[in-house]
Every structure is written in structure tokens, then in C-alpha cells.
């Protein structure tokens, strides 16, 4: 017996949805790209926003103790990570937090490493802040992304890397890194005096029994050189309300981060973001558990159908709702591949090349939509690439 509605696709046309904007001109297009979900929101979140609107006053807010406690409780209950209020720094988003971290912990010209392919703002933010971008390529082994740790260490040393931005769980591959892998990364950073930012915004969306290992829970001394970034926004589809948090246990790193945040005037959070975050963490666990069963069904279907009906290689995610698709077998030019997807299949996916050079002939599919939408999208893709 389901408690929530994951079968109705909300009408997002003419609602200023970035994801569905192009469909306002061509309603036939199915939008499976931007990483937000096409499901109805948690009822308690909608009720909390209505209650806020009924107050009629929309002035400057402050973060309540109960909000901080909801984050503390969530991290402990869901991830076994015990944190204090003092270690939490609220900021409007994980991507802005990447900028603040880069600006506060490195100097212009310093080397910053990322594993590619990866979420496009990683590389963009490094470059726009005039840092040297170092890319360490992930390898697909037995259908999953793997880190070449020998090459990683060479890159850290030879490029004199100062900061490593790590994505866990991984976007776009959906890899939930094992405890052993996270520990190896931490040991290398400690050995070579590299600071680490761990983007864990998808931490709650682990699937198929996989367990997320937050960077600071693997070894106590990792807290000395790390910042962990997370949010309720991806988990509960509230990205537009703007709130996330950094967990920075080292007081010196936290001081540098918050000072730079103030310099940038990025210290204020919208009231609606404070409200939705607390509500999600207080009341959202049953919704999340149902969501995961829906995502697993959708991802299973995408994997099985496209593998059987096409020559597309599917990287089946261990977490997130993002599916990495390899179209290399078709020997198409990259731009022609995406033209066929959009103009012939009428399905819009993320362009794999935006995730790094490894993304040529690839695309990212967002499986967070009602099953009938996913089924139709797969049938359209197979109709062109079958």
C-alpha cells in the first residue's frame, strides 16, 4: 500500500521550469535531463509553505535551533555521522559552496583536482576562479566507475594539487563509493597534504542496498582537512527553495570558509529554504523510502529495456536517479547523436560532453519521473537507436 503519489506527472509547462522550458514551444519533447524530479512534493512541505505564505510577512529570517537540530538528527540517523551545531555552515547551494571553498582554501593558479566525467559545475567553477584544473579520469570496469588510485596519486603529486573536489555518490555515474575507496582517498590526501571537498548532495539516494559512507565518518582525522557539502534539495526535490549546508569540523577551515562567504555576501538563506529543509528532514523519511522503490523500478526498466532493445551500454547507478548511457557503438558524431535524440526520438537528455572529455558519445538520463514517462522515453529512444 503506497502512501504517496509517484504516478502523476505534474504539469510543469508555463511554470518557469528550467527543465521543461523547451517543451513550452514543442510539447512533444520529453525532458529527462536537469536533475530535479517530476513527482509531487512531500505534502508536509507544501503545507509548510502555505502556512508561511499565510503569515503575510516576508522579511529577513534567521535559522532556528530546530533547523540545526533537524540536520544533526538526520545525519546521525541516516548516515551515522554525529556532528555539532558549530560545525554546520548554511549556504544557499552546494555549487555556491564550491566557489566559496575554492576561494577560501586556495590561491589563484593553485591546482584543483576533479574526477571526470563529473557534474559540469565542478570544472566550470575551478576555471572561473582562475585555478589550474586537473582532471583524473574514472574508468568503467564491470559496468561501474572505478578510480585508478595509482594514477590519482601521480596526479596529486606531479600537479601539486592543493584541493580535491570529490563527488560521492557520483554524478553522472551513480557510483556509491565503498568505505575502502573513500579511505584510500583520505589517506592520499593526508599523505600529500591535500584539502578535500566532498560533495555528498546525493547521499540519501542510495539504492539496491548500497550504503553511503560520508567522508568524515571513515576516519576521525579526515575531519582535519575536509569540508562535506550536502542538502535536502536533491533528496526531496526542493532545489528551487535554495538551502544547503557545509559540515566543517576544523575550526580554521570553517573560519576561512565563513569569512569568504561573508565577503561574497553569501551568508543569507531564503526563509523558504530554511522551512523546506527542516520540514523535509522532520517528516520526509517515509516519502524517501517510497521514492527509492520507484527509482529502482525505473532504473531497472531503463537498464533492461535499453540493453535488450538497443546497442546502448548502460551504467546502472548504485545511487542517485541519474543513468549514464554510452552510445559509442553507433559510430555517430557526438552532435549528431544528440540531434537524433532531440529531433527524432523527441527525448532531451544531458549532453555527456559537458561532464568532461570522457562524455563524448554519452548522455545522462534522469529516471526520476513516473514509470509511464520513463517507459515512453525508452520506447522512443529504442525506436531511433534499436
N, C-alpha and C positions, 0 to 999 in steps of 0.2 A: 504494500500500500504506500503510494507516494504522497508526500505532504505538500510538495511544491510543483509548480507548472514549468516543466522543461520542454514542453511540446509546442507551445505557442511562440511563433516568431514575432516579436513586437514590430510594429510599423515604424521604421526609423527614417523614412523619407520625409524631407522638408522639416526635419527636427535638428538641422545643423550638425548631423553626424558626419564626422570626417570619413569614417569607414564607408558610408553609403552615399556620399556626395555625388559620385559619378552616376549612380543609379537614378538620381533625380532627373537626369537627361536621358538615360537609357534604362528603364525599369527592368529589362530582361537580365541585366547583369547581376550575377550572384557575387557578393562581396565576402571573400574568405581571406582577408589579408590583415588589416590592423588588429592588433592583439587586444580587442575587447570582445565581450560575449554578446550573442544575440539571444539572451534569456531574460525573462522578467526578473526584476531586482528582488532581493530579500524583502519581504513585506514589512519587517520591523524598520528597515532603513527608510522605506517610503513613508512610513508613519512618522518617523523621527523628523524627516524633512518637512512634512506637513505641519507638525507641531511647531517647528522652528519658524515656518512661514507665518503661522497664526500669531506669533509674538509681535509682529509688525515693526520690530526694531532690528536693524541690521548693521550695528556698529562694530567697533573693534572688539574681537573676542580674546580670551586667554585660555590656555589649555588647562583643563581641570585635573585635579589629582585622580579623579576616577578614570579619566582617559589614560593617564600614565599607568594606572593600575591594570587597566584592561590589556595594555600592551605587555606588561610584566606577566600577567596571568597567562596570556596567550602563548608567549614564548616558552614559559615553563611547562604548560600543559601539553602543547603541541610539539615542542622541539627539545624539551629537557634543558633549556637554556635559562639559567637563573641570573637575572640582571637587576640592577638598581635603577631607580628613577634618575639618578645623577648621570648615568651613562647614556641616557636617551636624549637625542637631539632631534627635534621635529623640524622637518623641512618640506616644502611643497611637493617635491617629487624625487624619485631616485636619480633621474637624469640630471636635474639641477644639483643634486648632492655629488654626482660625479665631478661636475665642474668645480664645486667648492673644494672637494678633496684634492683634485689636481692642482688647483691654485694655491691651496694652503700647505701642501706637503711636498711640492716640487718647485723648481725654478724653470723659467723659460730655457729651452734647449735640453732639459733633462729627458732621459729615455723612460717611456711608459710602455709596458708590455700588455698585450691582449692575446687571447687565443682566438684564432679565426677558423671558420666563419663564426661571427657573433653579431649580436644586436647592433645595428648601424650606428647609434649614437656614441658607442664606445670610441670608435676610430674618429668620428667627427669631432667629438669633444676634445680628444687629445690634440688633434691638428689645430683646431680653432684657438686652443690655448698655447699654441707655439711650443709644444713639446715634441720630442722625437718619437714617432710611432714605431714600435717594434711588434711585429706580428709573428706569433708562434702557431703554426698550422696544426689543427687537430686531424687525426686520421680516422677513417671509418674502418673498423675491424669487427667482423662478425655482426654487421648491421648496427653498430653503435659507435659513437665518437669516443676516441681514446686520446690520451696525452702521451706524446713521446717525451718522457722525462729526461732522457739524456740530451735531447735537443733543447728542451726547456732550460736546463741548467747552462748549456752553452750560450743560449741567448741571453740569459740573465747576466752571465759573467762578461761575455765578449761585448755586449752592447751597454754595459754598465747601467743596467736598469735600476731606477730609483723607486718605481711604483708599478705594481702588477694589479690590473683590474680583472678580477676573476668572476665568471658567471656561473652560479650554482643555485638551482638547476639551470642547465644550459639552454640558451635561446640562440639559434633555432632548433637545435638537435634534440631537446628534451631530455638530455642526459642528466640523471641524478647521480652525482659523483659519489663514489664509495668513501667510507671512512678512511681506508688506506690511501686512496688517491688524494684526499684533502690533507691528510697528514704529510704525505710526501711533498705537497706544495708548500705547506707551512715550514717544513724542515729546510727546504731550499731557500725560502725567503729569510728564515732565521740565519742560516749559514752565510748568506751573501748580503745580509743587511738590507733587504728589500721590503718596503712597506706594501701592504696588500689591502685593496678594497674588494670586498666580497659582495656582489650584487645578488641578493637572495630574495628578490621580489616574487619569485615563483615557488618559494619554499613550501607553501601549503598545498600545492597542486601536484604532489607526488601520487603516482598511480601504480596499479598492479603490485601492491605490497612493498614497493621501494621506499626507503627511508631517507629523508633529508638529514644531512649532517652539517649543521651550522658551523662555520669555520672556527669560532671561538670555543665550541664545545669539544673539539677534538683534542686540544692540548691547552692547559691553562696559560702557558707562556705565549701562545699565539696572540693573546689579547694585547701584548705589549706593542705589536706592530701592525694592528689591523683595524679596519672600520667595516662593520657589517651594515649593509643597507637593505631595508625591507619596507613592506607596506601592506595594508589591507586592500589596496586598489585593484591589483590583478585578481586576487582570490575572490573578491566579492563584486567585481565589475563596477567599481566606483571611481575609475581613473579621473573622470571629469570633475570630481569634487576636490582633488588636489590635497593630498597629505601623505607623507611617508615619514620614515624615521631612520636615523643612523644610530647604531649602538657603538659607542666609542669608549672603551674602558680605560684606556691610557689617558690620564689627565692632561698630559702635554699635547697629545694629538687632538684631544677634544677642545682644548683651549685654542689651538691653531685653527681648527675647523670652524668653531663658533665665531672667532674673530673675523675670519674671511667671510663667513655668512653675513655678518653684520655690515662689513664693508660693502658687500653686494646688495644690501637691503633685502636679504632673502630669509629673514628671521620671522616673518609673519605668515600665519597659516589661515586660510579662509575658515570662517566659522562652520560652514557646511562640511568641510573636510574633517574637522575635529569631531563633529557629530556623527558622520557616517562611519568613521574609523572605530569609535567607541562602540557604536551600535553593532557593527559587524562582528567585532571581537566578543561582545557580550552575548549575542543571540544567534550568530551565524553558523555555529558548528553543524547543526542538523542539515541546513541547506547545503553546506560544503560537502558533507558525506553523500548526499543525494547527487550533487553535481558530479562528483567523481565517478559514480556508476554510469552516468550519462556520457561523460567524456570517454570512459573506457569502451563503451559500446560503439561510440562514434569512431574512435581511433581504430578499434578492431575492424570495423567495416571498411574504413579508408585503406588500411593495410591489406586486408584480404582481397577486396574488390580490385584495387589498382594493380596488385601483384598478379592476380589471376587474369585480368582483362587487358592489361597493357604491359609495356616493357619498362614502366617507371619503377625505379628502385625506391622503396620507402624506408626511411629511418624511423622505426616505430619508437615514439618517445616513452621514457620511463616516468616522465612528469611533464607538466605544462599541458596546454591544449594545442600545441604547435607541432606540425608534422613536416619534416624536411623531405622534399621529393627530388630525386635525381632523374633528369630526362636525357642523360648523356647518350643512351642507346639509340636515340633518334637522329643523331648527327645533324642537328639543326643549328643554325646560328642562334646565339642567345636571344637576340632581339626578335627573331622570327618565332622562337619558342613562345615568348610572352605575347606576341601578336596573335598567334593561334589560340592561346588560352583565352585572351580577352575578346577577340573578334569572332572566332569560330565556336569555341566552347562557351563563350559568354560567362566565364568564371575569372574573377580577379584574385590573384594570389600575390604574395610579396615576391618581388624580383630578387632572386638568390644572389645576384652580383652585388647588391647593396650590403651584403653581410661579409664581403671580402672576396678575394680572387678565387677562393675555393668554391664560391657560389655560382660560377659560370655553369650554365645548363641546369640550374637548380631553381626551385621555388619553395616558398613556405606556405603551407595551408593551415588555416585556423579552423579547428574542429569544434569550436565552442558555439554550436548552433543546434537547433532542433534536428533530430535524426533525419527527417524528411528533407531538410535543406542539404544536409551532408550527402544523403543518398542521391539527390538530384545533381549535385555538383560532381560527384564521382561518375555518374552516368554520362554527364555532358563531357567530362574530360576523356572518358573511355571512348565516347563517340568520335572524338577527334584523334586520339592517340592509340586507339585499340587496334 
